[in-house]
Each structure stands twice: as C-alpha cells, then as structure tokens.
Amino acid sequence: MTLGNRIDVDESDVLNYLDRDPMTRVIMVYLEGTENGQRLMQSLAKVTPKKPVLILKSGRTEAGKRATASPYG
C-alpha cells in the first residue's frame, strides 16, 4: 500500500486502521518523513502494545537523501 501525496490520509490514519484490522499481525512502514510527528508517536504508542511495528526510515545518510529525492526512487 502507498499513501501517495498524503493529502487526506497519513501514516497515523493507516496505523489506526491496521490496529483495528483482525487480519493484520505485523505492520511494516517505509517512512520518508511525517508532517505530524507527535500524532505519529501517539498512534505508535496505541498500536505497538498489540502489534509489532517495523519502520524503515529513508534519507538518513547523504546517499539516502539523494535516492529519496530522485524521481527514479
């Protein structure tokens, strides 16, 4: 699943949805950035006692920042 440009749905919305989904046992997130870190942390605090959440954060190194900014991924 991808969030696209996140105009009306963001990472927190998806985490909250997957928290309620009985078929989801583990959540994996590829995170380039977030607009509302506090809301994301609140969602993670709610979800992680019930389901593990793995987050792959891109753009932490200079090479990663260039790859994230590339139109070719």
N, CA, C and O of each residue as an XYZ file, in Angstrom:
292
protein
N       0.850     -1.167      0.000
C       0.000      0.000      0.000
C       0.898      1.234      0.000
O       1.942      1.242      0.653
N       0.509      2.248     -0.710
C       1.215      3.512     -0.699
C       0.233      4.622     -0.359
O      -0.958      4.526     -0.656
N       0.742      5.671      0.262
C      -0.120      6.789      0.656
C      -0.124      7.910     -0.368
O      -0.884      8.868     -0.227
N       0.700      7.812     -1.384
C       0.741      8.869     -2.398
C       1.176     10.191     -1.792
O       2.191     10.255     -1.098
N       0.414     11.246     -2.049
C       0.807     12.574     -1.581
C       0.273     12.910     -0.188
O       0.499     14.019      0.296
N      -0.418     11.996      0.458
C      -0.896     12.128      1.844
C      -1.768     13.355      2.078
O      -1.715     13.944      3.157
N      -2.555     13.746      1.111
C      -3.420     14.917      1.281
C      -4.497     14.673      2.326
O      -4.745     15.534      3.171
N      -5.148     13.495      2.281
C      -6.242     13.264      3.228
C      -6.039     12.032      4.115
O      -6.841     11.795      5.018
N      -5.001     11.255      3.881
C      -4.680     10.090      4.702
C      -3.178     10.109      4.970
O      -2.382     10.277      4.046
N      -2.789      9.936      6.240
C      -1.354      9.906      6.544
C      -1.003      8.616      7.290
O      -1.850      7.739      7.461
N       0.246      8.512      7.730
C       0.734      7.301      8.384
C      -0.100      6.954      9.612
O      -0.400      5.783      9.847
N      -0.472      7.946     10.385
C      -1.251      7.708     11.604
C      -2.618      7.117     11.282
O      -3.091      6.221     11.981
N      -3.246      7.613     10.238
C      -4.546      7.062      9.829
C      -4.424      5.581      9.476
O      -5.261      4.770      9.872
N      -3.385      5.237      8.734
C      -3.198      3.848      8.321
C      -2.856      2.971      9.525
O      -3.356      1.851      9.631
N      -2.009      3.464     10.433
C      -1.693      2.700     11.639
C      -2.954      2.430     12.454
O      -3.162      1.315     12.933
N      -3.790      3.444     12.608
C      -5.027      3.286     13.378
C      -5.977      2.295     12.700
O      -6.665      1.532     13.376
N      -6.013      2.307     11.381
C      -6.836      1.344     10.642
C      -6.304     -0.076     10.840
O      -7.061     -0.991     11.164
N      -4.992     -0.251     10.642
C      -4.400     -1.577     10.763
C      -4.465     -2.107     12.195
O      -4.483     -3.319     12.412
N      -4.499     -1.206     13.161
C      -4.660     -1.597     14.556
C      -5.986     -2.335     14.767
O      -6.060     -3.283     15.550
N      -7.015     -1.897     14.070
C      -8.354     -2.492     14.203
C      -8.589     -3.683     13.274
O      -9.585     -4.392     13.417
N      -7.679     -3.906     12.325
C      -7.838     -4.985     11.358
C      -7.423     -6.319     11.977
O      -6.253     -6.500     12.314
N      -8.362     -7.257     12.132
C      -8.028     -8.526     12.776
C      -7.077     -9.405     11.954
O      -6.463    -10.318     12.506
N      -6.945     -9.151     10.669
C      -6.064     -9.961      9.820
C      -4.609     -9.476      9.870
O      -3.704    -10.210      9.472
N      -4.379     -8.268     10.346
C      -3.033     -7.711     10.407
C      -2.382     -8.103     11.725
O      -2.899     -7.815     12.805
N      -1.218     -8.776     11.611
C      -0.499     -9.185     12.815
C       0.771     -8.383     13.037
O       1.197     -8.195     14.176
N       1.387     -7.905     11.943
C       2.616     -7.114     11.995
C       2.465     -5.983     10.989
O       1.906     -6.180      9.910
N       2.963     -4.797     11.338
C       2.862     -3.636     10.445
C       4.276     -3.216     10.053
O       5.146     -3.059     10.911
N       4.498     -3.034      8.752
C       5.774     -2.544      8.225
C       5.532     -1.206      7.563
O       4.623     -1.067      6.745
N       6.349     -0.211      7.916
C       6.189      1.140      7.390
C       7.493      1.571      6.730
O       8.561      1.462      7.332
N       7.411      2.056      5.504
C       8.532      2.719      4.843
C       8.256      4.207      4.982
O       7.304      4.721      4.394
N       9.073      4.896      5.747
C       8.793      6.284      6.101
C       9.860      7.213      5.545
O      11.029      7.123      5.918
N       9.455      8.099      4.656
C      10.373      9.127      4.171
C      10.350     10.334      5.098
O      11.372     10.994      5.285
N       9.199     10.622      5.675
C       9.046     11.743      6.599
C       7.610     11.803      7.059
O       6.753     11.077      6.554
N       7.349     12.673      8.020
C       5.991     12.840      8.516
C       5.721     14.309      8.791
O       6.627     15.054      9.167
N       4.506     14.714      8.607
C       4.125     16.105      8.862
C       3.787     16.338     10.331
O       3.924     17.455     10.829
N       3.343     15.283     11.033
C       2.904     15.436     12.410
C       3.518     14.321     13.256
O       2.895     13.286     13.493
N       4.740     14.554     13.703
C       5.465     13.556     14.471
C       4.783     13.191     15.777
O       4.804     12.030     16.185
N       4.178     14.171     16.437
C       3.508     13.900     17.706
C       2.317     12.952     17.505
O       2.115     12.029     18.294
N       1.540     13.183     16.455
C       0.400     12.304     16.162
C       0.882     10.898     15.804
O       0.271      9.910     16.212
N       1.976     10.807     15.042
C       2.536      9.514     14.690
C       2.968      8.763     15.949
O       2.694      7.570     16.076
N       3.634      9.439     16.875
C       4.069      8.802     18.112
C       2.882      8.347     18.956
O       2.949      7.294     19.590
N       1.813      9.109     18.974
C       0.610      8.714     19.709
C      -0.005      7.456     19.099
O      -0.422      6.549     19.820
N      -0.058      7.406     17.777
C      -0.593      6.216     17.100
C       0.280      5.000     17.377
O      -0.233      3.912     17.641
N       1.599      5.180     17.317
C       2.513      4.070     17.595
C       2.363      3.581     19.036
O       2.400      2.376     19.288
N       2.196      4.498     19.972
C       2.027      4.114     21.379
C       0.755      3.301     21.577
O       0.706      2.421     22.437
N      -0.266      3.589     20.792
C      -1.527      2.860     20.884
C      -1.425      1.476     20.233
O      -1.975      0.503     20.751
N      -0.725      1.391     19.104
C      -0.684      0.163     18.312
C       0.336     -0.846     18.837
O       0.038     -2.039     18.908
N       1.526     -0.391     19.203
C       2.626     -1.317     19.494
C       2.401     -2.257     20.682
O       3.017     -3.323     20.693
N       1.585     -1.953     21.660
C       1.346     -2.972     22.691
C       0.609     -4.205     22.151
O       0.669     -5.280     22.747
N      -0.083     -4.040     21.021
C      -0.873     -5.130     20.454
C      -0.219     -5.772     19.237
O      -0.336     -6.980     19.030
N       0.468     -4.966     18.433
C       1.058     -5.456     17.184
C       2.438     -4.831     17.001
O       2.612     -3.636     17.237
N       3.427     -5.633     16.579
C       4.738     -5.044     16.303
C       4.682     -4.147     15.068
O       3.991     -4.447     14.094
N       5.425     -3.035     15.129
C       5.522     -2.105     14.003
C       6.999     -1.945     13.670
O       7.791     -1.527     14.515
N       7.363     -2.277     12.441
C       8.722     -2.110     11.940
C       8.740     -0.892     11.035
O       7.916     -0.780     10.127
N       9.679      0.026     11.276
C       9.747      1.248     10.469
C      11.103      1.313      9.785
O      12.145      1.266     10.439
N      11.079      1.421      8.464
C      12.284      1.644      7.674
C      12.289      3.115      7.312
O      11.449      3.570      6.535
N      13.232      3.863      7.870
C      13.310      5.308      7.648
C      14.327      5.588      6.560
O      15.495      5.226      6.695
N      13.898      6.228      5.483
C      14.808      6.561      4.381
C      15.390      7.956      4.579
O      14.888      8.758      5.366
N      16.452      8.215      3.848
C      17.020      9.556      3.815
C      17.828      9.939      5.037
O      17.945     11.126      5.341
N      18.398      8.963      5.757
C      19.177      9.267      6.959
C      20.631      9.613      6.616
O      21.295     10.297      7.395
N      21.135      9.155      5.466
C      22.500      9.467      5.048
C      22.421     10.362      3.813
O      21.350     10.539      3.233
N      23.545     10.914      3.424
C      23.569     11.756      2.214
C      23.155     10.948      0.985
O      22.387     11.443      0.159
N      23.643      9.727      0.849
C      23.261      8.879     -0.288
C      21.773      8.557     -0.220
O      21.090      8.541     -1.244
N      21.277      8.304      0.973
C      19.850      8.020      1.143
C      18.984      9.217      0.814
O      17.907      9.071      0.237
N      19.451     10.404      1.180
C      18.701     11.632      0.857
C      18.624     11.824     -0.648
O      17.577     12.200     -1.176
N      19.735     11.567     -1.349
C      19.728     11.701     -2.812
C      18.786     10.678     -3.442
O      18.034     11.005     -4.360
N      18.828      9.442     -2.948
C      17.959      8.397     -3.501
C      16.493      8.714     -3.249
O      15.655      8.489     -4.122
N      16.171      9.233     -2.072
C      14.795      9.587     -1.739
C      14.297     10.723     -2.618
O      13.133     10.738     -3.017
N      15.175     11.676     -2.923
C      14.799     12.825     -3.740
C      14.761     12.508     -5.227
O      14.205     13.277     -6.010
N      15.348     11.381     -5.625
C      15.408     11.015     -7.040
C      14.035     10.667     -7.571
O      13.267      9.976     -6.901
N      13.709     11.142     -8.786
C      12.425     10.765     -9.381
C      12.374      9.290     -9.765
O      11.309      8.769    -10.095
N      13.518      8.618     -9.723
C      13.592      7.205    -10.110
C      13.601      6.274     -8.891
O      13.734      5.059     -9.036
N      13.456      6.865     -7.661
C      13.407      6.040     -6.455
C      14.764      5.599     -6.078
O      14.930      4.892     -5.084
